[in-house]
Amino acid sequence: MWHTAYSFQQHPRWGLHAKPLEQEAADLLANVSLAACLSTLEIIRVTGADALTFLQGQTTCDFREVSEGHPRLGAHCNAKGRVQASFRAFHWNGDFLLLVPKGQGEPTRAALAKFALFSKATLSLDTTLAPLALLGPQAADWAKALFGAAPAPGDCVANENGLITALDADRFLILVPSDRCATAIKNLQTLNATLAGDNIWWLSEMRAGIAQIPVEQSEQWIPQEINYDLVDGVNFKKGCYKGQEIVARIHYRGQTKVRAFPVQIGPVQIGPVEIGSTQNDTAIAPGTRILDAAGHNVGTLLNTAFVNGTTVRGMAVLKTDASESETLRLEPNDACHVRPLPLPYAINN
């Protein structure tokens, strides 16, 4: 949808970009304001009279709190409490929308649909909306110009231009009707907004300490291991849902010894020609193990984002006692160092 509205380039791994990936990443890390048009997220639409009660019994968040004014982070777990998919949930025009990483749309829709057979709830992949992120010090001003108001962190505002939510003071996520993508680009250009693409969105998520479950890591981690209990992605008072007994037991016994951390990885020796090649993708793919100095497995990569030709950032699940180590490396490359970065929130077991 954004392709038809603007001359973006499409990278096979890192998604849309308007400028060279390294320049967009440098701008974000330097706190330059950017408007990121996104192609690496998918939307599942849940409709029907039983949509709320159905989702309430399937996911970690409390869907009674998901309204047109308030989105929620959440996860769908298997019966063993392991996260099949993570999402941001919205309520708009009577329907619920689940925003998931690209590749998770159909698997998640299918996994949920198995339990919707006896409910008045229908699940489908939605292509009528396109995600857009406003990031940086000017993001709130751009939000006001586009929507007439910038919602407070955690709130949503909706009008004919789409649905906008403030993730924090300088991060806004918008769902734009597909027939208004060209208008959105024109309005952003009028505001002199610098356009960018997917990679900086994932970098911003990592800086915010938000982990997402790619399809390659589906059903590997419980919600606490990706910090969803720390970022309001789990409600421990909502009642039963699939996997709830195990998630609650671990919570009340305080047994979480693994957490998600942003990490910086390098040198990865990614050159301008080789970016996205099979060899380099394999070296930093989701599921790649992280080892300590003794060669013990202490973590696993969840997500990665491009920084420059020798550096990527990622979200990784690490043993908490290894989260400040300076000797971590990426398997199988001993020379590829993994440096944990601080989280923007406290870890509380």
VOGURO-170513 format. One record per residue (C-alpha): residue in one letter; z, y, x. Coordinates in pm, 1 decimal, decimal comma, padded with zeros to 6 digits. Layout:
<recs>
+------+----------+----------+----------+
: rest :       pz :       py :       px :
+------+----------+----------+----------+
:    A :        Z :        Y :        X :
...
+------+----------+----------+----------+
</recs>
This chain:
<recs>
+------+----------+----------+----------+
: rest :       pz :       py :       px :
+------+----------+----------+----------+
:    M :  00000,0 :  00000,0 :  00000,0 :
:    W :  00084,0 :  00244,9 :  00278,7 :
:    H : -00236,6 :  00146,5 :  00461,2 :
:    T : -00448,3 :  00296,7 :  00185,9 :
:    A : -00247,4 :  00619,8 :  00193,0 :
:    Y : -00243,0 :  00678,6 :  00569,0 :
:    S : -00411,8 :  00547,1 :  00882,7 :
:    F : -00124,1 :  00330,4 :  01006,7 :
:    Q : -00173,2 :  00066,5 :  01270,4 :
:    Q : -00040,9 : -00282,4 :  01198,3 :
:    H :  00127,6 : -00476,9 :  01474,9 :
:    P :  00144,3 : -00854,4 :  01412,1 :
:    R :  00514,4 : -00866,1 :  01494,5 :
:    W :  00660,8 : -00516,7 :  01467,2 :
:    G :  00474,8 : -00403,2 :  01155,3 :
:    L :  00335,1 : -00060,2 :  01072,1 :
:    H :  00340,3 :  00224,8 :  01322,2 :
:    A :  00187,1 :  00573,5 :  01323,4 :
:    K :  00242,9 :  00645,1 :  01694,0 :
:    P :  00285,2 :  00404,9 :  01987,6 :
:    L :  00581,7 :  00176,6 :  01923,8 :
:    E :  00762,3 :  00295,6 :  02235,1 :
:    Q :  00736,0 :  00660,1 :  02126,5 :
:    E :  00863,2 :  00589,1 :  01775,4 :
:    A :  01157,7 :  00391,4 :  01916,6 :
:    A :  01240,7 :  00666,8 :  02167,3 :
:    D :  01233,6 :  00925,8 :  01887,1 :
:    L :  01475,8 :  00728,1 :  01673,1 :
:    L :  01717,2 :  00663,0 :  01960,1 :
:    A :  01702,3 :  01036,7 :  02043,9 :
:    N :  01800,4 :  01111,6 :  01680,6 :
:    V :  01465,7 :  01268,3 :  01588,3 :
:    S :  01413,0 :  01274,5 :  01211,1 :
:    L :  01149,8 :  01025,1 :  01092,4 :
:    A :  00996,2 :  00898,9 :  00770,2 :
:    A :  00926,7 :  00525,8 :  00801,4 :
:    C :  00675,4 :  00356,4 :  00571,3 :
:    L :  00772,1 : -00009,9 :  00552,2 :
:    S :  00571,3 : -00329,2 :  00518,6 :
:    T :  00828,2 : -00581,3 :  00647,3 :
:    L :  01039,8 : -00587,6 :  00330,8 :
:    E :  00966,6 : -00770,8 :  00005,5 :
:    I :  01100,1 : -00717,4 : -00346,4 :
:    I :  01211,8 : -00983,0 : -00594,2 :
:    R :  01231,2 : -00856,6 : -00952,2 :
:    V :  01477,3 : -01028,3 : -01188,6 :
:    T :  01425,4 : -00959,7 : -01558,9 :
:    G :  01564,7 : -01090,1 : -01886,8 :
:    A :  01871,8 : -01074,8 : -02107,0 :
:    D :  02069,1 : -01305,6 : -01876,0 :
:    A :  01963,4 : -01143,4 : -01547,0 :
:    L :  02306,5 : -00996,2 : -01472,5 :
:    T :  02510,8 : -01306,0 : -01555,3 :
:    F :  02261,4 : -01526,3 : -01370,7 :
:    L :  02275,2 : -01320,7 : -01049,7 :
:    Q :  02651,8 : -01288,6 : -01082,4 :
:    G :  02684,5 : -01666,2 : -01056,9 :
:    Q :  02446,6 : -01701,1 : -00763,6 :
:    T :  02530,4 : -01426,6 : -00512,6 :
:    T :  02817,1 : -01285,6 : -00305,9 :
:    C :  02816,5 : -00931,1 : -00447,0 :
:    D :  02946,2 : -00824,9 : -00787,8 :
:    F :  02637,6 : -00746,8 : -00995,4 :
:    R :  02855,9 : -00571,0 : -01252,6 :
:    E :  02877,7 : -00297,6 : -00987,1 :
:    V :  02499,2 : -00280,5 : -00938,0 :
:    S :  02375,9 :  00004,7 : -01156,3 :
:    E :  02099,9 :  00265,5 : -01148,9 :
:    G :  02347,2 :  00480,9 : -00959,9 :
:    H :  02484,1 :  00222,1 : -00719,5 :
:    P :  02307,5 : -00045,2 : -00505,9 :
:    R :  02484,0 : -00327,6 : -00324,0 :
:    L :  02435,8 : -00545,1 : -00018,7 :
:    G :  02462,5 : -00913,4 : -00095,9 :
:    A :  02365,0 : -01266,0 : -00003,7 :
:    H :  02250,3 : -01584,1 : -00171,2 :
:    C :  02424,4 : -01890,4 : -00023,3 :
:    N :  02369,2 : -02262,5 : -00045,6 :
:    A :  02641,6 : -02494,4 : -00173,6 :
:    K :  02796,2 : -02505,9 :  00175,1 :
:    G :  02841,4 : -02127,8 :  00181,3 :
:    R :  02560,9 : -02064,5 :  00430,0 :
:    V :  02337,1 : -01764,9 :  00367,1 :
:    Q :  01991,1 : -01856,6 :  00244,5 :
:    A :  01891,4 : -01488,6 :  00224,7 :
:    S :  02049,1 : -01144,6 :  00248,7 :
:    F :  01937,4 : -00853,0 :  00033,1 :
:    R :  01995,2 : -00504,5 : -00101,8 :
:    A :  02024,5 : -00508,5 : -00480,9 :
:    F :  01910,6 : -00227,4 : -00712,2 :
:    H :  01904,5 : -00181,0 : -01088,5 :
:    W :  01611,3 :  00015,8 : -01225,7 :
:    N :  01449,2 :  00042,7 : -01568,5 :
:    G :  01654,2 : -00250,3 : -01694,9 :
:    D :  01559,8 : -00489,7 : -01413,5 :
:    F :  01732,9 : -00597,2 : -01093,3 :
:    L :  01546,6 : -00563,7 : -00763,9 :
:    L :  01638,2 : -00763,5 : -00452,4 :
:    L :  01501,8 : -00619,4 : -00127,9 :
:    V :  01467,0 : -00895,8 :  00133,6 :
:    P :  01304,5 : -00928,0 :  00479,0 :
:    K :  00935,2 : -01015,2 :  00472,2 :
:    G :  00892,2 : -01392,6 :  00459,3 :
:    Q :  01207,6 : -01437,8 :  00249,6 :
:    G :  01055,5 : -01324,5 : -00079,8 :
:    E :  00902,7 : -01646,7 : -00208,3 :
:    P :  01163,7 : -01885,2 : -00055,6 :
:    T :  01444,0 : -01680,6 : -00212,2 :
:    R :  01267,7 : -01646,6 : -00546,1 :
:    A :  01209,1 : -02023,4 : -00552,0 :
:    A :  01566,5 : -02105,7 : -00447,1 :
:    L :  01711,5 : -01885,0 : -00721,2 :
:    A :  01460,8 : -01997,1 : -00982,8 :
:    K :  01591,4 : -02355,7 : -00961,3 :
:    F :  01912,9 : -02232,2 : -01123,4 :
:    A :  01745,2 : -02004,8 : -01379,9 :
:    L :  01590,1 : -02284,3 : -01587,9 :
:    F :  01850,1 : -02253,7 : -01862,7 :
:    S :  01893,6 : -01876,3 : -01842,9 :
:    K :  01695,9 : -01595,1 : -01999,7 :
:    A :  01609,7 : -01467,7 : -01652,8 :
:    T :  01269,4 : -01452,1 : -01487,6 :
:    L :  01212,4 : -01402,3 : -01116,0 :
:    S :  00889,9 : -01269,6 : -00963,7 :
:    L :  00767,2 : -01102,8 : -00646,4 :
:    D :  00710,4 : -00734,6 : -00714,5 :
:    T :  00413,9 : -00548,1 : -00564,8 :
:    T :  00444,2 : -00232,4 : -00773,8 :
:    L :  00689,2 : -00065,4 : -00534,1 :
:    A :  00671,0 :  00022,2 : -00163,7 :
:    P :  00979,9 :  00081,1 :  00056,3 :
:    L :  01016,0 :  00405,6 :  00253,3 :
:    A :  01303,2 :  00517,3 :  00479,2 :
:    L :  01410,3 :  00871,6 :  00570,7 :
:    L :  01609,9 :  00874,2 :  00893,4 :
:    G :  01781,4 :  01141,0 :  01100,7 :
:    P :  01935,0 :  01489,1 :  01065,2 :
:    Q :  01660,2 :  01618,1 :  00832,8 :
:    A :  01662,1 :  01313,1 :  00607,0 :
:    A :  01891,2 :  01470,5 :  00344,8 :
:    D :  01674,9 :  01784,9 :  00327,0 :
:    W :  01362,7 :  01573,4 :  00278,7 :
:    A :  01541,6 :  01373,5 :  00008,8 :
:    K :  01630,0 :  01693,0 : -00176,9 :
:    A :  01271,9 :  01816,2 : -00154,2 :
:    L :  01130,5 :  01488,1 : -00285,7 :
:    F :  01390,7 :  01405,7 : -00552,3 :
:    G :  01560,2 :  01735,0 : -00630,0 :
:    A :  01888,2 :  01600,6 : -00493,5 :
:    A :  02015,2 :  01390,8 : -00205,7 :
:    P :  02249,1 :  01120,7 : -00338,7 :
:    A :  02587,3 :  01073,8 : -00177,8 :
:    P :  02625,6 :  00769,9 :  00050,5 :
:    G :  02628,1 :  00457,0 : -00162,3 :
:    D :  02465,0 :  00624,6 : -00463,8 :
:    C :  02111,7 :  00623,1 : -00611,2 :
:    V :  01891,1 :  00876,7 : -00787,3 :
:    A :  01574,8 :  00786,0 : -00978,8 :
:    N :  01282,3 :  00987,3 : -01116,2 :
:    E :  00902,1 :  00965,9 : -01138,2 :
:    N :  00884,6 :  00962,4 : -00756,6 :
:    G :  01082,0 :  00639,3 : -00736,2 :
:    L :  01437,1 :  00530,5 : -00659,1 :
:    I :  01629,4 :  00672,8 : -00363,4 :
:    T :  01962,1 :  00557,2 : -00221,7 :
:    A :  02170,5 :  00704,6 :  00058,6 :
:    L :  02281,2 :  00432,0 :  00297,5 :
:    D :  02481,5 :  00690,7 :  00489,1 :
:    A :  02459,7 :  01065,5 :  00554,6 :
:    D :  02130,9 :  01049,1 :  00746,9 :
:    R :  01971,3 :  00723,1 :  00625,0 :
:    F :  01791,1 :  00709,4 :  00291,9 :
:    L :  01593,2 :  00420,1 :  00145,0 :
:    I :  01329,9 :  00485,7 : -00121,8 :
:    L :  01130,7 :  00253,1 : -00347,1 :
:    V :  00803,9 :  00435,5 : -00420,5 :
:    P :  00572,2 :  00329,5 : -00707,0 :
:    S :  00258,5 :  00196,0 : -00540,6 :
:    D :  00033,3 :  00440,2 : -00725,2 :
:    R :  00235,0 :  00728,7 : -00575,4 :
:    C :  00217,4 :  00624,7 : -00207,5 :
:    A : -00057,2 :  00876,2 : -00130,3 :
:    T :  00141,8 :  01151,0 : -00303,0 :
:    A :  00453,8 :  01056,3 : -00105,3 :
:    I :  00259,9 :  01079,9 :  00223,6 :
:    K :  00116,7 :  01419,1 :  00122,5 :
:    N :  00462,2 :  01550,3 :  00027,0 :
:    L :  00611,1 :  01428,3 :  00356,6 :
:    Q :  00332,2 :  01597,2 :  00552,1 :
:    T :  00401,0 :  01919,0 :  00360,9 :
:    L :  00760,5 :  01890,6 :  00482,7 :
:    N :  00632,1 :  01840,3 :  00841,3 :
:    A :  00799,2 :  01501,6 :  00847,8 :
:    T :  00705,6 :  01277,5 :  01140,5 :
:    L :  00566,8 :  00951,9 :  01004,1 :
:    A :  00660,3 :  00617,6 :  01157,0 :
:    G :  00674,9 :  00249,9 :  01063,1 :
:    D :  00874,3 : -00070,1 :  01035,4 :
:    N :  01014,8 : -00103,5 :  01386,0 :
:    I :  01234,5 :  00205,7 :  01364,5 :
:    W :  01376,5 :  00087,5 :  01032,9 :
:    W :  01501,5 : -00230,0 :  01198,7 :
:    L :  01635,4 : -00029,9 :  01493,7 :
:    S :  01827,3 :  00190,0 :  01249,0 :
:    E :  01968,5 : -00116,6 :  01070,6 :
:    M :  02090,8 : -00251,3 :  01404,6 :
:    R :  02256,1 :  00079,6 :  01490,7 :
:    A :  02430,6 :  00064,2 :  01153,1 :
:    G :  02549,2 : -00290,7 :  01228,8 :
:    I :  02357,9 : -00442,0 :  00936,1 :
:    A :  02230,3 : -00795,1 :  00994,5 :
:    Q :  01954,4 : -00946,1 :  00783,4 :
:    I :  01865,3 : -01313,6 :  00760,8 :
:    P :  01504,1 : -01387,3 :  00857,8 :
:    V :  01347,6 : -01697,9 :  00711,1 :
:    E :  01381,7 : -01875,0 :  01048,6 :
:    Q :  01762,5 : -01843,7 :  01028,6 :
:    S :  01805,1 : -01930,0 :  00663,3 :
:    E :  02112,9 : -02142,7 :  00580,6 :
:    Q :  02260,0 : -02117,5 :  00930,9 :
:    W :  02546,0 : -01867,4 :  00887,3 :
:    I :  02824,6 : -01793,1 :  00642,9 :
:    P :  02851,1 : -01432,3 :  00515,1 :
:    Q :  03148,2 : -01349,6 :  00741,9 :
:    E :  02948,9 : -01449,1 :  01050,7 :
:    I :  02692,3 : -01179,0 :  00971,6 :
:    N :  02972,2 : -00928,9 :  00886,1 :
:    Y :  02892,6 : -00906,4 :  00514,8 :
:    D :  03262,3 : -00907,9 :  00434,9 :
:    L :  03292,1 : -00589,5 :  00645,8 :
:    V :  02999,1 : -00399,6 :  00490,3 :
:    D :  03074,4 : -00463,4 :  00119,8 :
:    G :  02831,0 : -00753,0 :  00097,3 :
:    V :  03094,3 : -00995,3 : -00039,4 :
:    N :  03328,4 : -00944,0 : -00332,5 :
:    F :  03623,0 : -01183,5 : -00307,8 :
:    K :  03751,8 : -01104,0 : -00658,7 :
:    K :  03432,5 : -01147,4 : -00864,8 :
:    G :  03479,2 : -01514,9 : -00948,5 :
:    C :  03263,9 : -01819,2 : -00886,9 :
:    Y :  02918,8 : -01826,4 : -00732,6 :
:    K :  02728,7 : -02086,2 : -00533,7 :
:    G :  02911,3 : -02146,4 : -00203,7 :
:    Q :  03207,0 : -01929,1 : -00311,0 :
:    E :  03479,3 : -02187,6 : -00245,0 :
:    I :  03390,3 : -02222,3 :  00122,9 :
:    V :  03335,2 : -01847,9 :  00174,9 :
:    A :  03672,6 : -01770,6 :  00015,0 :
:    R :  03856,0 : -02041,7 :  00206,8 :
:    I :  03736,8 : -01905,7 :  00540,3 :
:    H :  03824,1 : -01552,2 :  00434,5 :
:    Y :  04181,8 : -01627,6 :  00330,7 :
:    R :  04249,6 : -01852,7 :  00628,4 :
:    G :  04109,3 : -01597,0 :  00873,2 :
:    Q :  03901,0 : -01855,6 :  01056,9 :
:    T :  03601,8 : -01640,2 :  01154,0 :
:    K :  03549,8 : -01667,7 :  01529,4 :
:    V :  03184,6 : -01559,8 :  01518,9 :
:    R :  03051,8 : -01215,6 :  01426,7 :
:    A :  02723,4 : -01022,7 :  01432,4 :
:    F :  02673,4 : -00758,0 :  01702,2 :
:    P :  02387,6 : -00530,0 :  01804,0 :
:    V :  02259,2 : -00624,5 :  02148,0 :
:    Q :  02020,2 : -00485,2 :  02406,0 :
:    I :  01795,6 : -00739,7 :  02577,0 :
:    G :  01596,5 : -00704,1 :  02897,5 :
:    P :  01401,2 : -00719,5 :  03105,5 :
:    V :  01163,4 : -00901,3 :  02871,7 :
:    Q :  00842,1 : -00803,1 :  03055,5 :
:    I :  00647,1 : -00707,2 :  02745,2 :
:    G :  00338,7 : -00506,0 :  02841,2 :
:    P :  00111,6 : -00300,4 :  02613,6 :
:    V : -00145,7 : -00581,5 :  02590,4 :
:    E :  00100,9 : -00867,1 :  02555,2 :
:    I :  00313,0 : -00719,1 :  02276,3 :
:    G :  00324,8 : -00974,0 :  01997,4 :
:    S :  00176,1 : -01254,9 :  02204,1 :
:    T :  00294,3 : -01607,5 :  02130,4 :
:    Q :  00464,5 : -01637,2 :  02470,4 :
:    N :  00671,4 : -01321,0 :  02434,1 :
:    D :  00745,8 : -01383,6 :  02067,3 :
:    T :  00888,8 : -01724,2 :  02151,9 :
:    A :  01115,3 : -01576,2 :  02418,5 :
:    I :  01282,8 : -01337,6 :  02176,0 :
:    A :  01231,1 : -01513,8 :  01844,1 :
:    P :  01505,4 : -01549,1 :  01580,6 :
:    G :  01714,2 : -01850,5 :  01673,0 :
:    T :  01688,8 : -01798,4 :  02049,7 :
:    R :  02021,2 : -01896,5 :  02207,8 :
:    I :  02243,4 : -01665,8 :  02412,4 :
:    L :  02431,8 : -01821,0 :  02704,3 :
:    D :  02732,2 : -01712,4 :  02909,0 :
:    A :  02754,8 : -01724,4 :  03289,8 :
:    A :  02853,2 : -02092,2 :  03277,9 :
:    G :  02554,4 : -02182,3 :  03063,0 :
:    H :  02753,7 : -02231,7 :  02742,8 :
:    N :  02594,3 : -02136,7 :  02412,8 :
:    V :  02785,2 : -01834,0 :  02280,3 :
:    G :  02538,1 : -01680,7 :  02037,6 :
:    T :  02204,5 : -01673,0 :  01856,3 :
:    L :  01949,9 : -01398,4 :  01793,9 :
:    L :  01894,7 : -01299,2 :  01431,3 :
:    N :  01659,0 : -01000,3 :  01448,3 :
:    T :  01480,1 : -00804,0 :  01720,5 :
:    A :  01311,0 : -00464,1 :  01742,9 :
:    F :  01087,3 : -00315,5 :  02012,2 :
:    V :  01226,9 : -00042,0 :  02240,5 :
:    N :  00981,9 : -00035,8 :  02531,5 :
:    G :  00779,4 : -00266,2 :  02754,3 :
:    T :  01088,1 : -00424,7 :  02910,7 :
:    T :  01356,6 : -00383,9 :  02644,2 :
:    V :  01423,5 : -00496,6 :  02290,6 :
:    R :  01727,4 : -00455,1 :  02070,2 :
:    G :  01854,9 : -00710,6 :  01827,9 :
:    M :  02129,3 : -00831,8 :  01601,0 :
:    A :  02292,9 : -01145,5 :  01733,3 :
:    V :  02564,6 : -01376,6 :  01609,7 :
:    L :  02816,4 : -01405,2 :  01895,9 :
:    K :  03149,9 : -01569,7 :  01952,9 :
:    T :  03394,0 : -01281,4 :  01933,4 :
:    D :  03549,6 : -01361,7 :  02271,1 :
:    A :  03203,9 : -01312,1 :  02428,7 :
:    S :  03126,9 : -00984,6 :  02252,6 :
:    E :  03226,0 : -00767,4 :  02550,1 :
:    S :  03083,3 : -00989,7 :  02821,9 :
:    E :  02852,9 : -00836,5 :  03082,7 :
:    T :  02709,7 : -01170,0 :  03199,0 :
:    L :  02527,6 : -01295,3 :  02891,0 :
:    R :  02165,7 : -01403,1 :  02921,6 :
:    L :  01886,6 : -01523,2 :  02701,6 :
:    E :  01787,6 : -01888,3 :  02713,2 :
:    P :  01577,1 : -02003,0 :  02894,3 :
:    N :  01525,4 : -01684,9 :  03102,8 :
:    D :  01821,4 : -01636,3 :  03340,4 :
:    A :  01692,3 : -01290,4 :  03437,8 :
:    C :  01687,6 : -01166,0 :  03077,8 :
:    H :  02027,8 : -01003,4 :  03024,2 :
:    V :  02193,4 : -00958,8 :  02686,1 :
:    R :  02429,7 : -00662,1 :  02658,1 :
:    P :  02643,9 : -00639,1 :  02342,7 :
:    L :  02657,1 : -00290,5 :  02191,0 :
:    P :  02945,4 : -00143,6 :  01988,7 :
:    L :  02955,7 : -00179,6 :  01613,1 :
:    P :  02997,9 :  00138,0 :  01403,9 :
:    Y :  03281,9 : -00026,6 :  01207,5 :
:    A :  03591,0 : -00226,3 :  01295,4 :
:    I :  03607,6 : -00605,7 :  01292,3 :
:    N :  03892,1 : -00719,5 :  01068,8 :
:    N :  03950,4 : -01087,7 :  01016,7 :
+------+----------+----------+----------+
</recs>
